[in-house]
């Protein structure tokens, strides 16, 4: 690992229900979704799924999965959003991949 390598900026936040819905609308209409993966349990690896974005998030809200990762293109840049259930609602961690 290169000790001098700069890491891309990381953004974290907690989303209320209205903000989560707005995020899903924006992702669906303003981006090209490349991949949706879910983390099923504490020790399960992420697996590619056939779930579309909204069913994956519904599974997260229902407690059926522990996390959802959404890889997408926005303005010709690749981004990765990770959604996790936190004490205060759904947490998002966002990083630019490319």
C-alpha positions as CSV (number, residue, x, y, z in Angstrom):
1,X,0.0,0.0,0.0
2,X,1.3,3.4,-0.9
3,X,1.5,5.5,2.3
4,X,1.5,8.8,0.3
5,X,-1.6,7.9,-1.7
6,X,-4.5,10.3,-1.2
7,X,-7.9,8.8,-0.4
8,X,-10.9,10.2,-2.2
9,X,-13.3,12.4,-0.2
10,X,-15.8,10.4,1.9
11,X,-19.2,11.8,2.8
12,X,-21.4,10.4,5.6
13,X,-24.9,11.4,6.8
14,X,-28.1,10.1,8.3
15,X,-31.2,10.2,6.2
16,X,-34.7,10.7,7.3
17,X,-37.5,9.0,5.4
18,X,-38.2,12.0,3.1
19,X,-34.5,12.5,2.3
20,X,-34.1,8.8,1.6
21,X,-37.0,8.9,-0.8
22,X,-35.6,12.0,-2.5
23,X,-32.2,10.2,-2.9
24,X,-33.9,7.2,-4.5
25,X,-35.8,9.5,-6.9
26,X,-32.5,11.3,-7.8
27,X,-30.6,8.0,-8.3
28,X,-33.3,6.6,-10.5
29,X,-33.8,9.7,-12.6
30,X,-30.4,11.4,-12.7
31,X,-27.8,8.6,-12.7
32,X,-27.0,5.4,-14.5
33,X,-27.1,2.7,-11.9
34,X,-24.4,0.1,-12.6
35,X,-24.8,-2.3,-9.8
36,X,-26.8,-2.9,-6.6
37,X,-25.3,-5.3,-4.0
38,X,-26.5,-6.3,-0.6
39,X,-24.9,-7.5,2.6
40,X,-27.1,-10.2,4.1
41,X,-25.8,-10.7,7.6
42,X,-23.0,-9.8,10.0
43,X,-20.5,-12.3,8.5
44,X,-22.0,-12.7,5.0
45,X,-20.1,-11.3,2.0
46,X,-21.8,-8.8,-0.3
47,X,-23.4,-10.6,-3.3
48,X,-24.7,-9.2,-6.6
49,X,-28.4,-9.4,-6.6
50,X,-31.2,-9.2,-9.1
51,X,-32.9,-6.7,-6.9
52,X,-33.6,-3.3,-8.4
53,X,-32.7,-0.2,-6.3
54,X,-36.1,0.3,-4.5
55,X,-36.6,-3.4,-3.6
56,X,-33.1,-3.6,-2.2
57,X,-33.7,-0.5,0.0
58,X,-37.1,-1.9,1.1
59,X,-35.3,-5.1,2.2
60,X,-32.8,-2.9,4.2
61,X,-35.7,-1.0,5.9
62,X,-37.4,-4.3,6.7
63,X,-34.2,-5.7,8.3
64,X,-33.8,-8.5,5.7
65,X,-30.3,-7.2,4.7
66,X,-27.7,-5.3,6.7
67,X,-26.6,-3.0,3.9
68,X,-27.1,-1.9,0.3
69,X,-24.3,-0.6,-2.0
70,X,-25.3,1.3,-5.1
71,X,-22.6,1.9,-7.8
72,X,-23.6,4.5,-10.3
73,X,-22.4,7.0,-12.9
74,X,-23.2,10.7,-12.4
75,X,-21.7,13.4,-14.6
76,X,-19.4,10.8,-16.1
77,X,-17.9,10.0,-12.7
78,X,-18.4,6.7,-10.8
79,X,-19.8,6.9,-7.3
80,X,-20.5,4.3,-4.6
81,X,-23.2,4.9,-2.0
82,X,-23.5,2.5,1.0
83,X,-26.7,2.5,2.9
84,X,-26.8,1.0,6.4
85,X,-29.3,0.9,9.2
86,X,-28.2,3.1,12.1
87,X,-29.7,4.2,15.5
88,X,-31.1,7.3,13.9
89,X,-32.3,5.9,10.6
90,X,-30.6,5.0,7.4
91,X,-27.0,6.1,7.2
92,X,-25.3,6.8,3.9
93,X,-21.6,6.7,3.2
94,X,-20.7,8.1,-0.3
95,X,-17.3,8.0,-2.1
96,X,-16.2,8.8,-5.6
97,X,-14.7,5.7,-7.1
98,X,-13.1,6.9,-10.3
